[in-house]
């Protein structure tokens, strides 16, 4: 998780909270394609292949967005 950029971490946090790609895109004012690209980068950095693996890592690490 420490390999992720701040924005990638935000994407993972929102995903861990159950947000869809569209929800994440709308919340961060980005396109869905950009969010999909973030997911690709995140999976590569974490050496995983599926959304399920990403969700399990996020859940295991108790990653949720820190409300400011």
Order of alpha helices (4+ residues) and beta strands (2+ residues): alpha-alpha-alpha-alpha
